Amino acid sequence: MSVYKPFTTSDIILSPFEVNKSFTFQGAANLTGSGVDRFTGKNLEPSLFIPGSHTTGQISTQDQFLVYRSIRELYYSNFLENEDGSPAGTASFNTDGTITGPFYTPNYYNYLSNTLDANRFFPTGSNKEIGVISIPSNLFGENIKPNTFSFKYSGSSTSGTITDDGEGALFAGSVKVGDIIYEHGMIILPNLGPFITGSVYGSVLYGTAQYGTTDEEELEEVITSDNITCSFESTITLYESQYKCTIRENEYNFSQNPTIISGSSNSGVVRDFATGSYFSPYVTTVGLYNNDKELLAVGKLSQPLPLSTTTDTNIIINLDL
């Protein structure tokens, strides 16, 4: 009898499950060293757009105006007229072929975290600013785990903690200060007034040294100072493969252990204790093979398992990939 036995489709179960890993970065140097970048976006209205004229970024260099417009297009397109969602535009199609009314409809996909009212605010005035913290995908995996993001800061004039509420909103205490896009690792802090201007932009995202000065040494000191702590949990889906190895009562009733042979290994004479009807072999190892009989995985039992001569024996193998 062959020692190989094929699986049926009912013997294999593939089960996904999520795992999380915690990250904490203390100090601006550790934050940027991990790949977490920070930007300011600004609604500039120059007469002629000159790329690279208003740079931003701790790791990569971006244009402030392009950061502003990209964030607005991706995450706030439907919320420019109203923070609870702009009303849909309607149009009347007349019999003479003309159209009366607006043509637009707010049907952009803005990566909402749920079906609740998004309540997203985005500043549209001239020279309005936003702050953006970008976490790379190699850190957050598939998404940041909701209700785990925390950004603690201590500036020259104020200090506090920004956390997410698990629903895509960022709060500093009881004040909503921005939005978090879990699946993109984007933390967006719109300019909501003096609270944000004084605490986040002035002394946290970049430090007061960047604005109104070109002192590179002072800027470097602010960037590398230990006045911030950022923490969150990543999410990734692992797939557990479960293989059910069923041994029927009339299968595998002969031991493959070479010590069962009496005398020379080539004699083929089985020892007396293994010739009686009461003999039942033990299982110690299960191997998984491909169609070419190549060994792919080996499962070791914690202790030898006797095979039953009256009922089926099931051995369950779990593989986490």
QUISULZI-V678421 format. One record per pair of residues at least 24 apart in sequence whose C-alpha atoms are under 7 Angstrom apart, sorted by the first residue. I is the first residue (numbers start at 1). GAP is how many residues later the second one is. D is the distance in whole Angstrom. If there is no record, write none. Layout:
i=I gap=GAP d=D
i=I gap=GAP d=D
//
This chain:
i=11 gap=232 d=6
i=11 gap=233 d=5
i=12 gap=229 d=7
i=12 gap=230 d=6
i=12 gap=231 d=5
i=12 gap=232 d=6
i=13 gap=228 d=6
i=13 gap=229 d=5
i=13 gap=230 d=7
i=14 gap=225 d=7
i=14 gap=226 d=6
i=14 gap=227 d=5
i=14 gap=228 d=6
i=15 gap=224 d=6
i=15 gap=225 d=5
i=15 gap=226 d=6
i=16 gap=221 d=6
i=16 gap=222 d=6
i=16 gap=223 d=4
i=16 gap=224 d=6
i=17 gap=220 d=6
i=17 gap=221 d=6
i=17 gap=222 d=6
i=18 gap=217 d=7
i=18 gap=218 d=6
i=18 gap=219 d=4
i=18 gap=220 d=6
i=19 gap=216 d=6
i=19 gap=217 d=6
i=19 gap=218 d=6
i=20 gap=213 d=6
i=20 gap=214 d=5
i=20 gap=215 d=5
i=20 gap=216 d=7
i=21 gap=212 d=5
i=21 gap=213 d=5
i=21 gap=214 d=7
i=22 gap=210 d=6
i=22 gap=211 d=4
i=22 gap=212 d=7
i=23 gap=208 d=5
i=23 gap=209 d=5
i=23 gap=210 d=6
i=24 gap=206 d=6
i=24 gap=207 d=4
i=24 gap=208 d=7
i=25 gap=204 d=6
i=25 gap=205 d=5
i=25 gap=206 d=6
i=26 gap=200 d=6
i=26 gap=202 d=6
i=26 gap=203 d=4
i=26 gap=204 d=6
i=27 gap=197 d=7
i=27 gap=198 d=6
i=27 gap=199 d=4
i=27 gap=200 d=6
i=27 gap=201 d=5
i=27 gap=202 d=6
i=28 gap=195 d=6
i=28 gap=196 d=5
i=28 gap=197 d=6
i=28 gap=198 d=6
i=28 gap=200 d=6
i=29 gap=194 d=7
i=29 gap=195 d=5
i=32 gap=26 d=7
i=32 gap=27 d=7
i=35 gap=101 d=6
i=36 gap=98 d=6
i=36 gap=99 d=5
i=36 gap=100 d=6
i=37 gap=96 d=6
i=37 gap=97 d=5
i=37 gap=98 d=7
i=38 gap=94 d=6
i=38 gap=95 d=5
i=38 gap=96 d=6
i=38 gap=167 d=7
i=39 gap=92 d=6
i=39 gap=93 d=5
i=39 gap=94 d=6
i=40 gap=24 d=6
i=40 gap=89 d=7
i=40 gap=90 d=6
i=40 gap=91 d=5
i=40 gap=92 d=6
i=41 gap=24 d=6
i=41 gap=26 d=5
i=41 gap=27 d=4
i=41 gap=88 d=5
i=41 gap=89 d=5
i=41 gap=90 d=6
i=42 gap=26 d=5
i=42 gap=85 d=6
i=42 gap=86 d=6
i=42 gap=87 d=4
i=42 gap=88 d=6
i=43 gap=25 d=6
i=43 gap=83 d=6
i=43 gap=84 d=5
i=43 gap=85 d=5
i=43 gap=86 d=6
i=44 gap=82 d=6
i=44 gap=83 d=5
i=45 gap=81 d=7
i=68 gap=62 d=7
i=74 gap=36 d=6
i=75 gap=35 d=4
i=75 gap=36 d=6
i=76 gap=34 d=6
i=76 gap=46 d=7
i=77 gap=31 d=6
i=77 gap=33 d=7
i=78 gap=28 d=5
i=78 gap=30 d=6
i=79 gap=41 d=6
i=79 gap=42 d=7
i=80 gap=42 d=7
i=83 gap=36 d=5
i=83 gap=37 d=5
i=83 gap=38 d=5
i=84 gap=33 d=6
i=84 gap=34 d=6
i=84 gap=35 d=4
i=84 gap=36 d=6
i=113 gap=54 d=6
i=113 gap=55 d=6
i=114 gap=53 d=7
i=122 gap=68 d=6
i=123 gap=67 d=7
i=123 gap=68 d=7
i=129 gap=61 d=7
i=129 gap=62 d=6
i=130 gap=59 d=6
i=130 gap=60 d=4
i=130 gap=61 d=6
i=131 gap=57 d=6
i=131 gap=58 d=5
i=131 gap=59 d=6
i=132 gap=54 d=7
i=132 gap=55 d=6
i=132 gap=56 d=5
i=132 gap=57 d=6
i=133 gap=53 d=6
i=133 gap=54 d=5
i=133 gap=55 d=7
i=134 gap=51 d=6
i=134 gap=52 d=5
i=134 gap=53 d=6
i=135 gap=50 d=5
i=135 gap=51 d=6
i=136 gap=49 d=7
i=137 gap=48 d=7
i=139 gap=95 d=7
i=140 gap=45 d=7
i=140 gap=93 d=7
i=140 gap=94 d=4
i=140 gap=95 d=6
i=141 gap=93 d=6
i=141 gap=94 d=6
i=141 gap=95 d=5
i=142 gap=41 d=6
i=142 gap=93 d=6
i=142 gap=94 d=5
i=143 gap=39 d=5
i=143 gap=40 d=4
i=143 gap=41 d=7
i=143 gap=42 d=7
i=143 gap=91 d=6
i=143 gap=92 d=5
i=144 gap=38 d=5
i=144 gap=39 d=6
i=144 gap=41 d=6
i=144 gap=88 d=7
i=144 gap=89 d=6
i=144 gap=90 d=5
i=144 gap=91 d=6
i=145 gap=88 d=5
i=145 gap=89 d=6
i=145 gap=90 d=6
i=148 gap=84 d=5
i=148 gap=85 d=6
i=149 gap=82 d=6
i=149 gap=83 d=4
i=150 gap=80 d=6
i=150 gap=81 d=5
i=150 gap=82 d=6
i=151 gap=78 d=6
i=151 gap=79 d=5
i=151 gap=80 d=7
i=152 gap=76 d=5
i=152 gap=77 d=5
i=152 gap=78 d=6
i=153 gap=51 d=6
i=153 gap=74 d=6
i=153 gap=75 d=4
i=153 gap=76 d=7
i=154 gap=73 d=5
i=154 gap=74 d=6
i=155 gap=44 d=7
i=155 gap=48 d=5
i=155 gap=49 d=6
i=155 gap=72 d=7
i=156 gap=47 d=6
i=158 gap=41 d=6
i=159 gap=40 d=7
i=238 gap=82 d=7
i=238 gap=83 d=6
i=239 gap=81 d=6
i=239 gap=82 d=6
i=240 gap=78 d=6
i=240 gap=79 d=5
i=240 gap=80 d=4
i=240 gap=81 d=6
i=241 gap=77 d=6
i=241 gap=78 d=5
i=241 gap=79 d=6
i=242 gap=74 d=7
i=242 gap=75 d=6
i=242 gap=76 d=5
i=242 gap=77 d=6
i=243 gap=73 d=6
i=243 gap=74 d=5
i=243 gap=75 d=6
i=244 gap=70 d=7
i=244 gap=71 d=6
i=244 gap=72 d=5
i=244 gap=73 d=6
i=245 gap=69 d=6
i=245 gap=70 d=5
i=245 gap=71 d=6
i=246 gap=66 d=7
i=246 gap=67 d=6
i=246 gap=68 d=5
i=246 gap=69 d=6
i=247 gap=65 d=6
i=247 gap=66 d=5
i=247 gap=67 d=6
i=248 gap=63 d=7
i=248 gap=64 d=5
i=248 gap=65 d=6
i=249 gap=59 d=6
i=249 gap=60 d=5
i=249 gap=61 d=6
i=249 gap=62 d=5
i=249 gap=63 d=5
i=250 gap=59 d=7
i=253 gap=27 d=6
i=253 gap=28 d=6
i=254 gap=27 d=6
i=255 gap=26 d=5
i=280 gap=26 d=7
i=280 gap=27 d=6
i=281 gap=25 d=6
i=281 gap=26 d=6
i=282 gap=24 d=4
i=282 gap=25 d=6
//
